[in-house]
């Protein structure tokens, strides 16, 4: 991660943008987000020092998933099912072909 490239991985930028868009759409307030994220970081850092990159975005994702589950917007069982379907789709897609989730 450098000043020219604030995110180490593209998914981190996408996660940040998704969180911001959901907040701006009224799914949760930014204050609620920062409180929940702070609690997740505190819990993750209770047993070891965090690295500020992979640890940070793992906590970010966990927090967002928790907020979406709690609000009913993306309940954990549904999110888990979609993740599993996406994984099966990309693992079975030949390189260079579009990934499609089966109905």
Short mmCIF file of the C-alpha atoms (twelve columns), coordinates in Angstrom:
data_MODEL
# 
_entry.id   MODEL 
# 
loop_
_atom_site.group_PDB 
_atom_site.id 
_atom_site.type_symbol 
_atom_site.label_atom_id 
_atom_site.label_alt_id 
_atom_site.label_comp_id 
_atom_site.label_asym_id 
_atom_site.label_seq_id 
_atom_site.Cartn_x 
_atom_site.Cartn_y 
_atom_site.Cartn_z 
_atom_site.pdbx_PDB_model_num 
ATOM 1   C CA . UNK A 1   0.000   0.000   0.000   1 
ATOM 2   C CA . UNK A 2   1.434   3.390   -1.033  1 
ATOM 3   C CA . UNK A 3   0.116   6.960   -0.960  1 
ATOM 4   C CA . UNK A 4   -0.560  6.642   -4.701  1 
ATOM 5   C CA . UNK A 5   -2.393  3.371   -4.133  1 
ATOM 6   C CA . UNK A 6   -4.378  3.555   -0.881  1 
ATOM 7   C CA . UNK A 7   -5.700  -0.025  -1.197  1 
ATOM 8   C CA . UNK A 8   -3.405  -3.040  -1.429  1 
ATOM 9   C CA . UNK A 9   -6.016  -5.123  -3.273  1 
ATOM 10  C CA . UNK A 10  -8.919  -4.166  -5.572  1 
ATOM 11  C CA . UNK A 11  -11.447 -5.967  -3.335  1 
ATOM 12  C CA . UNK A 12  -10.516 -3.616  -0.490  1 
ATOM 13  C CA . UNK A 13  -11.479 -0.584  -2.576  1 
ATOM 14  C CA . UNK A 14  -14.701 -2.308  -3.617  1 
ATOM 15  C CA . UNK A 15  -15.515 -3.148  0.007   1 
ATOM 16  C CA . UNK A 16  -14.897 0.463   1.028   1 
ATOM 17  C CA . UNK A 17  -17.079 1.773   -1.813  1 
ATOM 18  C CA . UNK A 18  -19.881 -0.690  -1.040  1 
ATOM 19  C CA . UNK A 19  -19.882 0.277   2.631   1 
ATOM 20  C CA . UNK A 20  -19.984 3.972   1.800   1 
ATOM 21  C CA . UNK A 21  -22.792 3.466   -0.749  1 
ATOM 22  C CA . UNK A 22  -24.876 1.457   1.725   1 
ATOM 23  C CA . UNK A 23  -24.444 4.161   4.355   1 
ATOM 24  C CA . UNK A 24  -25.337 6.902   1.888   1 
ATOM 25  C CA . UNK A 25  -28.415 4.881   0.858   1 
ATOM 26  C CA . UNK A 26  -29.576 4.927   4.488   1 
ATOM 27  C CA . UNK A 27  -28.948 1.282   5.361   1 
ATOM 28  C CA . UNK A 28  -26.954 2.424   8.419   1 
ATOM 29  C CA . UNK A 29  -25.507 5.695   9.643   1 
ATOM 30  C CA . UNK A 30  -21.796 6.351   9.412   1 
ATOM 31  C CA . UNK A 31  -21.771 6.741   13.191  1 
ATOM 32  C CA . UNK A 32  -23.299 3.289   13.607  1 
ATOM 33  C CA . UNK A 33  -20.713 1.927   11.149  1 
ATOM 34  C CA . UNK A 34  -17.733 3.449   12.963  1 
ATOM 35  C CA . UNK A 35  -18.991 2.208   16.333  1 
ATOM 36  C CA . UNK A 36  -19.451 -1.345  15.039  1 
ATOM 37  C CA . UNK A 37  -16.124 -1.294  13.173  1 
ATOM 38  C CA . UNK A 38  -14.289 -0.002  16.228  1 
ATOM 39  C CA . UNK A 39  -15.735 -2.828  18.321  1 
ATOM 40  C CA . UNK A 40  -14.630 -5.395  15.723  1 
ATOM 41  C CA . UNK A 41  -11.094 -3.947  15.596  1 
ATOM 42  C CA . UNK A 42  -10.908 -3.959  19.379  1 
ATOM 43  C CA . UNK A 43  -12.035 -7.593  19.527  1 
ATOM 44  C CA . UNK A 44  -9.567  -8.638  16.794  1 
ATOM 45  C CA . UNK A 45  -6.705  -6.778  18.469  1 
ATOM 46  C CA . UNK A 46  -7.362  -8.236  21.910  1 
ATOM 47  C CA . UNK A 47  -5.211  -11.300 21.282  1 
ATOM 48  C CA . UNK A 48  -2.519  -10.011 18.919  1 
ATOM 49  C CA . UNK A 49  -1.228  -6.892  17.203  1 
ATOM 50  C CA . UNK A 50  -3.067  -6.099  13.961  1 
ATOM 51  C CA . UNK A 51  -1.093  -5.507  10.762  1 
ATOM 52  C CA . UNK A 52  -3.181  -2.561  9.530   1 
ATOM 53  C CA . UNK A 53  -3.864  -4.060  6.103   1 
ATOM 54  C CA . UNK A 54  -5.170  -7.621  5.760   1 
ATOM 55  C CA . UNK A 55  -6.346  -7.594  9.394   1 
ATOM 56  C CA . UNK A 56  -7.995  -4.215  8.909   1 
ATOM 57  C CA . UNK A 57  -10.001 -5.278  5.869   1 
ATOM 58  C CA . UNK A 58  -10.913 -8.659  7.386   1 
ATOM 59  C CA . UNK A 59  -12.398 -6.723  10.295  1 
ATOM 60  C CA . UNK A 60  -14.067 -4.320  7.856   1 
ATOM 61  C CA . UNK A 61  -15.710 -7.205  5.975   1 
ATOM 62  C CA . UNK A 62  -16.787 -8.918  9.194   1 
ATOM 63  C CA . UNK A 63  -18.372 -5.684  10.412  1 
ATOM 64  C CA . UNK A 64  -20.242 -5.069  7.166   1 
ATOM 65  C CA . UNK A 65  -21.499 -8.653  7.054   1 
ATOM 66  C CA . UNK A 66  -22.689 -8.303  10.666  1 
ATOM 67  C CA . UNK A 67  -24.552 -5.065  9.951   1 
ATOM 68  C CA . UNK A 68  -26.199 -6.517  6.836   1 
ATOM 69  C CA . UNK A 69  -27.178 -9.660  8.729   1 
ATOM 70  C CA . UNK A 70  -28.556 -7.673  11.663  1 
ATOM 71  C CA . UNK A 71  -30.608 -5.400  9.416   1 
ATOM 72  C CA . UNK A 72  -32.040 -8.324  7.443   1 
ATOM 73  C CA . UNK A 73  -30.701 -6.848  4.200   1 
ATOM 74  C CA . UNK A 74  -28.365 -9.833  3.732   1 
ATOM 75  C CA . UNK A 75  -29.052 -12.481 6.394   1 
ATOM 76  C CA . UNK A 76  -26.009 -14.659 7.096   1 
ATOM 77  C CA . UNK A 77  -27.562 -17.895 5.745   1 
ATOM 78  C CA . UNK A 78  -28.397 -16.167 2.443   1 
ATOM 79  C CA . UNK A 79  -24.970 -14.487 2.227   1 
ATOM 80  C CA . UNK A 80  -23.257 -17.822 2.955   1 
ATOM 81  C CA . UNK A 81  -25.321 -19.547 0.252   1 
ATOM 82  C CA . UNK A 82  -24.468 -16.863 -2.315  1 
ATOM 83  C CA . UNK A 83  -20.759 -17.035 -1.417  1 
ATOM 84  C CA . UNK A 84  -20.829 -20.820 -1.885  1 
ATOM 85  C CA . UNK A 85  -22.639 -20.498 -5.230  1 
ATOM 86  C CA . UNK A 86  -20.155 -17.853 -6.400  1 
ATOM 87  C CA . UNK A 87  -17.204 -20.022 -5.378  1 
ATOM 88  C CA . UNK A 88  -18.626 -23.041 -7.215  1 
ATOM 89  C CA . UNK A 89  -19.214 -20.894 -10.301 1 
ATOM 90  C CA . UNK A 90  -15.733 -19.392 -10.488 1 
ATOM 91  C CA . UNK A 91  -14.036 -22.711 -9.745  1 
ATOM 92  C CA . UNK A 92  -15.898 -24.374 -12.608 1 
ATOM 93  C CA . UNK A 93  -15.444 -21.540 -15.136 1 
ATOM 94  C CA . UNK A 94  -12.643 -21.922 -17.689 1 
ATOM 95  C CA . UNK A 95  -10.015 -19.190 -17.564 1 
ATOM 96  C CA . UNK A 96  -11.009 -16.141 -19.605 1 
ATOM 97  C CA . UNK A 97  -14.719 -16.982 -19.661 1 
ATOM 98  C CA . UNK A 98  -17.401 -14.996 -17.820 1 
ATOM 99  C CA . UNK A 99  -18.373 -16.399 -14.447 1 
ATOM 100 C CA . UNK A 100 -22.078 -17.210 -14.228 1 
ATOM 101 C CA . UNK A 101 -23.916 -18.361 -11.131 1 
ATOM 102 C CA . UNK A 102 -26.290 -21.233 -11.906 1 
ATOM 103 C CA . UNK A 103 -29.974 -20.727 -11.121 1 
# 
